[in-house]
Amino acid sequence: MRAHSTLTRRLLASTVPVALLLGLGVSPGLADPLIGTKFNSYGLPGGIDTPTAEMLPDATLSATLNYSDLARKNALVFQILPRLTVALRYARFDSQANGVSQSRDYIWDRSFDLRYQFLDENPNGWMPAVAIGLQDFMGTGYYSAEYLVATKTINPRLRVSAGLGWGRLAQSGDIGSPFGDRPGPDEEEGGKPNTDQWFKGDMAPFVSATWQATEKLALTAEYSGDNYACETGIAEDCARDVWLSDKDELKNHINLGASYQWGQNYQLGAYLLGGRQLGLQFSVAMDSSQAPYPSGIEKAPAPVRPRPSPSADPEGWSGAWSADPTAQPAIQKVLSDALDKEGQTLESMSLDANRAEVRIRNRRYMQHSQAIGRTARLMTRALPPSVETLVITTSADGLPTSSVTVRRSDVERLENSEAGQIAAAAQLTDADPRPGNLTFTEGLFPRFSWAVKPYLSTSIFDPDEPFRYEIGAEAVAEYEFTPGLVVSGTVRQRVLGTTEQEGPGSLSAEEYEALDTDYASNGVPRVRSDSRMYSGNDSPTIPRLTLAWYAKPTETVYSRVTVGLLERAYGGASTEVLWWPTNSSLALGAELNRVKKRDFRDVFGFRDYEVTTGHVSAYYQFTDGIRAQLDVGQYLAGDKGATITVERQFANGWRVGAWASKTDLSDEDFGEGSFDKGVSISIPLGWGTGEPSLRRVGGDIRSLSRDGGSKLRVDGRLYDKVRDSQSGQLYQGWGRFWR
C-alpha cells in the first residue's frame, strides 16, 4: 500500500497544476497568445533545441520528424487550448540498457510535454510573452527538462527568446540550484509524473534569435545548455546505460539552423549542433479550424417554400385535409423520399392539422444541426399550409434522443438570417420515448444492410517496432428487426501486413500457447499484454458478432443490452444505463459486463479466463467543447480503480483527448509505464474531403499496452451514441443549420 500512496501523491501533484492550466486556458479576459511558425527539434515552436514562449494557432495538429547522428525524434503536437500545448514524442537513441533486444543496440522511448503561455507580449511596449514548460515529464526522463522562457518581437523580422532551464537544458553553464538537488530518474518502471525532479538541480540560461530572412526562409542561432552528454558518451549518470562512445563531443554550445516554409503546411529544416553534428527536420501542421473546404462541397439544400395565402389555398389552411385517411401516408411517402436524397431516414411521423413530428436518422452530416435544418426546409415543401408547428426528433438507431420544435413561420421568416436567430426561436427538449400516434414509414423495418470494404489496422509507438500494419478486406452486416433491436457483425480476412501473431515478451505464438495460461508470472491476468496473439491470422476472423437492444425507459434515461462476441478478445454480455437530460451538461451512467476470453484462432472458441467488469461514470460538458469523464469500477484484470478522460471537440467535429487510469495494481505488477494512459485523435473524414460524412479516422495512442486499467471494447456505448444530438454538441454546430 505504501507504493500506491506514493504514486497517488505524485498523481495529485501533477493533476493540480494541469487542472489550473486548463482553467486558466479558457479565461476570457486574456489577449491572443503569441504565435510561432518555426518548430524546434522537439516538435514545438522554438529555436533549434531550445524552447520559446510561442504557441501554435488554436486547434493546430502538427507532426515533426527530426534526424541527426545523435538521435531520431518523432513528435505529435496539438494546441489543445489557445495557451496550452501538449506533445507526444517517440525518440530513438543508442543504448544497451536492460530489456533491449539482443538483435539491436537502441531504444525507442516515449515522452510527453506541456507548455503554457501565461503572460502576453505587449507589441507596443517592453513586456514579452512568458511561458512555462515541462519536457518529458512523465517518461523515463531521458529528455526530461523544465523551463521558464520569455519571447519578444524586436521587429517584424526578428524575435528573441531567453529563459532558464533545468534537466537537459542545464547540462552545462549552470548558475546554481535554487530549488535543491535533482534526484535520478526512475529507470525501472517509468511512466510516472516525475514531480520530485521538476525545477530541481542545476539551472542554466539559454537564448535564441530567429531572423525571417525572406517570406519563406528563417535563420536561427541559439545558445543551449544541452551538450548531449548521454548521446556523445561523456556522461556517467544517464537515464539509460549508454555504451557507444564513438560520438563526437560537441565543440561548443552554439547551434545554427535554417528552416524553409514549403506551402502553407510544410516546413523543412537543417541545423548544426555545437559546430559538429548536422541534423535534418521535416514538419507538417494542420489547423483543424481551417478545413480545405470550409463550406463543404455538398449540394445546396432545397429552399424554404413559403405558404400560399389563405385565399389562394383555403382548403389547405382550413385543416380539412387532415380528416382524409390517405393524406398522411401520401405526405409521409413524399417526405421520406425527399429526406432519403438528403441522407436522412424518416423513421416515423405523426401529422394533424396544425402539428407535424418527424423522427429522423442522420446518415450523412457530422453536425446534426445541418440535418435538422435540411429537414425543416423539406417539411415546408411537403406539408399543407395549416401545419404551423414542426417537431424534428433525432433518432440514434432507434433511440429518440432530442426534439427541436420550431414554428413554420419562423423558418420562413429567418431563412436568410444568421443561424443564431433560428436557434433563439427554436426549443430543444427531451424526446418523448412513447411512440404516441407516430406511424413508421412503410417498408422500413425489418431493415438489412451490408457492405464489403478494405480495412487498415495500425499500431504505432511500439517499443520494439515503430509502426506495424495489417491490410485486408472486411464484410459488415446489420439486421434491424425493429428500432433498437439489431444483430450486427464483421468478418475480416487479412491480406498482408507486418503485424504477426506473437506472444508477450520474447515468446513466439506457439511457445505462449504451450504455457496454457492467461496469467503472467506475477499473477496478473494477461487481458491485453497478449493482444498480438489475436493479430496476424491468415484465416478469416470475426472481430464482432452481437445482438443489441437499445431502449429509452424515460425521457432522460437510456439503456443498452449487448450479447455475443463483443470484441476480438472477449465475448459475453454487456449492460448499460445512462441518465442524460438533453439540456444538461452532466450525464451519469453505469455499465456491467460478464465476459470470457476468446480463443486466439477459433473464432467461436473460448479460453478459461472469465471476469466481471464494469464502471459507474460521470460526464461533464464544459464550455469551448471541453468534456471531462470519470469512470470508477473494476477492470478486465480484476483490478479496481478509476479513469479520468479530458477531451476537446471543435465545431468542425475534430476530437482530441487524453486519459489516465490508476488501479490497485502496484507499479511493479503493472510493469513499465506504471499506469495506463494515452491520447486519442478523431478526425471527421468530411473535414478533408469536403463531402458530408459521418465517418471518422484516428484512434487511440497509448504509451504501452499493459493489463492494468484495461476496459472492455464494446460498440454502441450510449454516451457516444447520444452525444451528437444533445444540447452541447447540437448548439456548437448550429452554424450549419441553414447549410
N, C-alpha and C positions, 0 to 999 in steps of 0.2 A: 504493500500500500504506500510505502514511502516513495517509490518511484513514480507512482501515479500522482501523488500530491505535488511532487517536484514539477512534473510536466504540466499539471493543472496551473501551477503558479506561472509557469512560462507562457502558457496559452493566454492566461489572463493579462499578463504583461504585454503580450503582443496584440491582443484583441482591443484593449482600451485605446492605444494610440491610433490604430486603424479606424476604430469607430469614430474617434474625434475627427480624423481626416475626412471621413465620409460626411460627417455632419457639417464640417466647415466647407466642404466642396460644393454644397448646394446653397450656400448663403447667398441671398440675392443682392447684397449691398456691394460686392466687390466688383472692380473693373475687369475688363477682359485680361486673361493671363498673357504673358509674353510668349510668343510662338517661335519655335525654332524650325529650321529647314534642313539642317545638317545632322547626320547620325554619327555617333561615335562607335567604337569597336564593340561596345556592349549593346548596341541597337537602340539606344536612347538619344534624344537630342543632346549634343555635346561637342567637344573638341575632337581629339583623336582617341585618347584613352580616358581623358578626364570628363567629368560631368559639367553641365551648365544648369542655370535655373530656368531654362526654357521648357515649354510644354509643346505637345503636338496639338493640332486642331481637335476640338472635342469629337469623340467617337472615331478617331482615326485608328486603323489597324495597320501595323507595319511589320515587316519581316526583314531581317538582316543576316547575310552570310558573310563571315569575316574569316580570312585565312592569312596566316603567316607561318613561318617555320617554328614559332613558339607555341601556337595554339590555333584551334579552329573553334569559332564561336558562332552559334546559330541562335538568333533571338526572335521571339514573337512579342510585340509590344502593343498595348492598347491604351488609348486615352479614355479611361473608363468614366472620368468626370473631368470637367474643364481644367481642374487643378491637380488631379491625381492621375499619375501614370503608373501602370503596372507592366512588368516584364517577366517572361518565362524564357530561360536560357538553357541551351543544350550545348555543352562545350566538350571538346576532346583535348586531352593533354597526355603526355607521356608519363607512364608510371609502372611500377611493379609492386603496387600495393597488394595487400591480402585480398583475395577474391577475384583478382584479374585472371582471365583465362590464360593458360599457358601458350595458346596459339597467337597471342598478341601482347603488345607491351604498351597499351594505352587504356585510358578510361574515358567513357562518355559520362559526363557529370551534369546534373540538372540544378538550376538555381533560380530564385525568384528575387525581383527587385520592386521597390516602391519609391516614388518621388512625389513630393508635394510642394507646390509653389504657394507660399503663404504671404508674400509681400509683392505688390505690383511695382513695376517700373513707372516712374514719372517721366514721360518723354520730354517734358519741359523743365525738369529740374535735375537734381543730382541723385535722387533716390533710384537704386537699381532694383530689379526683380530679385527675390531671395527665395531659395528652395532648400528643403532638407531631404536627404535620401538615404535609403537602406539598400545595399547591394549584396546579393547572395545572403539574405537574412534568414533563410530557412532551408539551407542545404548542408553540404559537407563543410562549407566555409572556405573552399579553395579560392574563391573570388570575393570573399567577404570584405566589405568596406562600408563606412558610413561617411557622410559629408554634409557640410553646410556651405552653400555656394551662392554667390551673387553675380548677376549678369547685367551689363549696362550697354545700351546702344550709344556709341560715341557719335556716329553719323550714319546716314543710310547704308553705307558700305562696310562699316566696321563695328563689331561687337567684341567686348572684352569680358571675360569671366574670371573670377578669383574666388578661392574657397579654402577651407580647411578639411582635411581628410584623415580618416583613421583606417586601420587594417591595410589592405592592399595599397591604398593611396598614401601610406606613410611608411613604406619600407626603407626610405632614406630621406634625409633632410628634415628629420623631426625637430620640433621646437619644444618638446616636453610632453608629459602625460597628465593633463589637468584633472582627469576623472579616474585615475587609478590604472593598475596594470590590466592587460588584456589576457584572459585565460585562453588556453588552447582549444581548438575545435573538438567536437565530439566525433571522433573518427569511426566509432563502432556502429552507430545507428544512423546519425544524420537526420535530416528532415525535420528537425525541431527548431522553433524560433530561438536563435542563439542570443537571447536578450542579455545574457551576462557579458557578452562581448561588445554590445553597442556603445560606441563612442568611448571605448576603453583603450588603454595602451597609448603608444606614440601617436602624436598629432603632427601633421605636416602640411605646409601650404601647397597649393597648385594654382596655376594660372594658364589661361588660353586666350588667344585672339584669332578671330576669323574675319578675313577680308573678302568681300564679294567683288572679285576682280572683274567679272562680267555678269551678265544676267544669269548665266548657267554655271560658271566656274567660280569656286570658292577655295581660298587658300587659308590653311590653319597652321599655327605654331603654338606649342604649349610646353610648359614645364610640368613634369609629373613626378610624384614621389614613388611611383611603382617602377622598380628596377627589374621586375620579372625574376626575382631571386629563385623561385622554385623552378621555373622553366629553364633557366640557364644553369641550374645545378649548384649555385653558390650558397643556397640556404640549407640549414640543417634541421629546421623545425617546420617543414611544410605540412600542409593539411594532408597531403598524400606523400608516401615514400617516393622520391624521385631518384632514379638510378642512372639516367642519361646525363652525363656531364660534359658532352661534347658541344653543347650550345655555346655560342659566343656571348660573353658578358657584354652588356650594353656599354658604349663608350661614355655616354653622358645621360642626362635626364631631359634632353630636348627632343621633342617629337615634331616632325614636319609632315604635312599632308595636303592633298588636294582632292576635291570632290567635284563631280560634274553632274548636273541635273539633266536627266535624259527624259524629255517629255514632262508630263505633269506628275507622274507616279514613280519614276525610277531614278536611282542615284548610283553612280559608280565612283569609287574612291581608291586612292593609293596613298601609302604613308611610309615613313621611315622612322623606326623606333630607335632612340638613343644613338643615332648615327650609324647603326649597323644592321638592323633587322627590317626587311621590307615586308609589307603586307598589302593585301587587296581586299576590297569590300564591295558588296552589292546590296542595295536596299530597295524595297518596294513598299509603298504606302498607299492605302486606300482610305479615303474619307467616306465612312458609311453614310453620312448625311448627304453626300453628293453622288447620287446614282448616275450611271451612264445615260439612263433615260428617265430623267426626273418626273416627267409627266406620264411615263408609260407609253406603249405603242398599241394599246388595245383600241378597239373601235369605240367611237364616241357613243354614249348612251342615247337611247331614244328620247326625244324631247318630251317634256310635260305637255299633255293635251288639255288645254283649257276647256271647261264645260260650256256647252251652248247655253244661251239664255233660256229661262223658263218658258218664254213664249215660243222659242224655236223647238223645244222638246218638252211639252207639258207632261206627257206620259212618263218620261224618264225622271222628271223632277217630282212627280207625284208619288213615286214608290209603288205604284200599282203593279209594276212588273214583278215585284217580289212574291206575289201570290201565284205566279206561274211556276209549277214544279220543274219545268225544263230550263228555267233561267239559270240557276246556279250551275248545273252540270255544263251547260254551254259556255258560260263565262269562265268556269274553272278550267275547262279544256283550252280555251284561247289563252288564258293567263299562264297556264302550265307550259304550253308550247313556247310562248314568248320568253318565259323565265329560263327554260332549258337552253335557249340560244345564248342567254347571258351567263351560263354556267351555274344556274341555281335550280334546285329541285323543289317543286311545290309539293310538299308532303301532304298538307291538308288545308282546308279552307272553310270558313263559315261566312255567311252572307245574309244580310237583311236589308231593309230599305235604306237605312242610314249608316250602317256599320259593316266593315269587312275586315276579317282577320285572316292572314295567311301565315302558315308555318313553313319556313324555307330552310333548305340545307345549302350552305355556301360551298360550292365545289371549286371556286376559281380565285376569289380575291383574298389577298393576305389581310387586308383591313376589312372587317365585317361591315364597317360603316359604308363602304363602297357598294357592297352587295345590297344593303338596306336602301341606299339611295337609288340604285337602279331599279329595285323592286317597287319603290314608291312611284317612280316615273311610269313604270308599266301599269301599275294599278290605276293611274289617272287615265290611261288609254283604254283599259278593259272594262272599267266599272261604269254602271249607269250614273247619271249626274246627281241623283238623290243621295248617293253614298258620300258622306262627309267625313266620317271617322275612319282612318286607316290604321290598322294594328299589324305590325310586322314582327313576328316572333321567330327568333333564331332557334333552330333545332340542331343540336350536336349529335348526329347519328341517332336520332330518336328521342333525345333528351331536350325538352323545351327549356331553354335557359333564360332568355330575357326578351321582353317585348318593348318595342318602340311604338308609341301611339302619337300620331300627328294628324292635324286637320288637313283635309284635302285642299282647302282654300289657302292654307299656309304654304303647301307645296307649290301651288300655282303662283302664289304671290312672290315667293322667295327664290324661285328657280335660278335667277341670275344674280343673286346676292352671295355674299361670302357665307361659308358653311356655319359659322358661329351663330348666325341668326336662326337657321332652321334647328340647330341644336338647342337654342333657348326656347323655341316654340314646341319642341318635341318633349315627350315624357317617357322616361325609361323606368320600367318596373319589372319585378319578378314574373316570369311566365307562369300562368296557371297550369299545373300538371294535369288537370282533368281535361278530357277531350271535349266536354261540353257538346255543342252542336257542330263540331268540326267534322268535315267529311273528307276521308282520304281520297287522294287522286286515284282515279280508276286505273287499274293495271300496274300500280307502283309496287305493291307487295303481293307475294314474296319477291325479293329482288336478288338477282345473281350478277356478279361482276367478276372479271378476271383479267389478268394481263401477264405477258411474258416479257421480261426486260433484262438487261445486263445488270450486274452488281459489282461494286468495288469495295472491298474491305481492307482497311489500312490499320497499321499500328506504328506509332511514332514515339520517339524519345525513349526507346528501349535501351537499357544499359549495355546490351550486347550487340545490338544492331539498330542503327538509327531509324531505318524505315523498312517495314515489312508490308506486303500487299498480297491480295488474293483477288482474282478476277474470274467471274463465271456468269452463269445465267440463272435466273430465278423465275418461278411461276408463283403468282399470288392470286388468291381467290377468296371471295366473300359471298356468303349466302345469308340474307337477312329475312327471317321469317315474318316478323312484324317489327315496327320501330323499337329498337333497343334490344332485340334478341337476334344475335348474329353468330354464325360459325365462320371462322376465317383461318387461313393458314398460308404457309410459304414453303416451297420446295426449292432447294438450291443444288446446282451442280457446278463444282469447281472446274475451271479450265486450266488456269496457270497461276503462278504466284511464287513468292519467296517464303510465304508463311507455310511452315511444315508442322506436322504433328510431333510434339516434343513433350517430354516430361519436365517437371520442375527441376531447377538447378541444372546439373550436367547429365541428368538421366535421359536415356532415349525413351521413346514411347513404349517399346517392348519391356525395357527394364522397369519402368514405372508401373505398368500393368502387372508385371510379375510380383511386385510388392503386395498387390491385392489389399490396399488400404487407402482410405481417404483422409488419413491423419498424418501430419508432419511428426518429426521426431520429438518435438516439444509438446505434442498432444493437441495442437491446434488443428481443427479440421481444414482440409485443403478445399476451400469453397471457390477460390478464384486463382490461386497460385498455380493450378494445373489447367488453366483455361486453354492453353495451347494444345492440350490433348483433344479439344473439340475442333481444332482447325486442321487444314491440310488434308482432309479426307477426299479421296478421289471418287468415292461412291456418292450418290445423292444423299443429302441431309434434309431434315425437316426442322428448321430453327423454331417454328411456332405452328401449333395447331390447337385452336381454342374454341370453346363455346362461351360467349359472354352475354350477360343480361344487364342492361342499364335501365335504371328506373329513377323516378323523382317522386318520393313519397309525399313531400310537402312542397310548398312554393320555394323553400330555401334549402332543402336537403336533397342530395343526390346519392345514389347507391350504385354499386357495381359488384357483380359476382362473375369470376372468370375461372374456368376449369380446363385442364388439358395440358399440353406441352407448352408451358408458359414462356420459355426461352430455351436457348440451345443447351444450357446446362441443367435446367430444372423443370420438373413437371409437378402438377398438383392442383391446389385450389387457392384462389386469392379473393378476398372480400374487402370492400372498402365503402365508407360513407364519408360525405363531405357536406358541411354546412357552409353556405356562402350566399348571403343575400346579394342581389345584383348590384346595389349601390353601396355596398360595404367594402372598405379597404381590408378588412380582416376576414379570413376564412379559417375554419378548423376542420381537421379530418382525422380519420383513424383507418388503419389497414391491418388485416390479419391474414397470414398465409401459412399453409401447411404444404411443404414441398419435399420432393425426393430428388436426389441427384440422378441425372440421366446417364446412360451408358455412353462411352466415348464413340462407339461406332454403330451399334444397333440403335436405329432411330426411335424404336419403341421400347427399348430395354432400359432398365434402371439399375443403379448401384445400391449399396446398402445404406448410404448416408441419408438421413431424414431429419428435418428440423422444422420447428415452428418459428416464424419470424414475423415481425410487424412493428408498427410505429403509430404514435399519435403525433399529429403535425399541426403547426400554426403557420399561416402565411399572412404576410402584411405587405400591402402595396403603398409605397411612399410616393412622393412627387418625383417628377423627372424620370418616370419609368423604372424606378428602383424598387425591386422586390426582395424581401427577406423571408427565409423559410427556416423553421426549426423542427427537426424530427427527433423524437426520443423513443427508444424502444430496443428491441432485440434484433440482431443482425444474423446473417446466414451462418456464421461460425458459432452462433450461440452467445456471442459477446453482447454486452449491454452498454448503451451509451447514447450519444447524441450527434447529430449532423447539423451544421449551420451552413446555409447557402445564401449568397447575395448575388443578385442578377440585375442587370440593367437592360431594358428593352427600349429601343428607339422607335420613333414614329414610323420609320420605314420597314420595321419588322426585325432588324438586327437584334440579336440577343447575345450578351457576353456576361459570363458569371464565374463564380468560384465557390468552392465548397471545402469544408474540412470536417472530418469525423473523428471523435475521440471516444473510445470504449474502455471497458475494464481490462482489456489485454495490456500487459505491461509492454514497455518499449522493446524489451528483449524478445518477448513472444511474438510481437508484431513483426519484428525484423527491421531491415533497412528502411528508413523513412519514418519510423516511429508511430505514425498515424496516417490515415487515408486522407488525401487532399488532391485537388486538381482544379482545372479551369474548363469551361465549356464555351463553345462558339457555335452559333446557329445563324446562318445567313439565308435569307429568302432567295430562292432561285430567280424570282422575278426582278430582284434588285439589279442583277447583272444583265438579264436578257431584255427587260422591258415588257415582257409578256406576263400577264397576270397568272399567278400560280400559287398554290398552297404548299408546294414542295420546298424543302429546305436542304441545305448542305451544311456539313460541320459535324461536331461531335464533342466528346469529352477528351481532354488531355490530362492524364494523371502522371504523377512523378514515377510511381511504381504500381504494379498490380499485386497487392497483398491480400491476405484473407481477413484481417480485421476490418471492421467497419463496412463490410460489403453488403449491398442491398440486392434484393430480387429485381430483375428487369421485367416489368410487365407492361405490355402495350395497353393504351387506353385508360391510363390513370385519370381520375376525374378532374383534378385541377387543370391539367393540360388540355383536357377535352373542353372544359367550360370557359377557360380564362379569356379567350379572344372575344367573347360576346358579353363580358361583364363591363361595368361602367368604366373602370380604369383603362383597359385596352381600347374599348369602343370609342371613348372620347379622345384618347390620344391620337387615333387615326381619323377623327371626324372630318378633317380637312378634305378627305376624299369622298364625302357624301355625294357631291354633285359630279364626280369624275366618271 
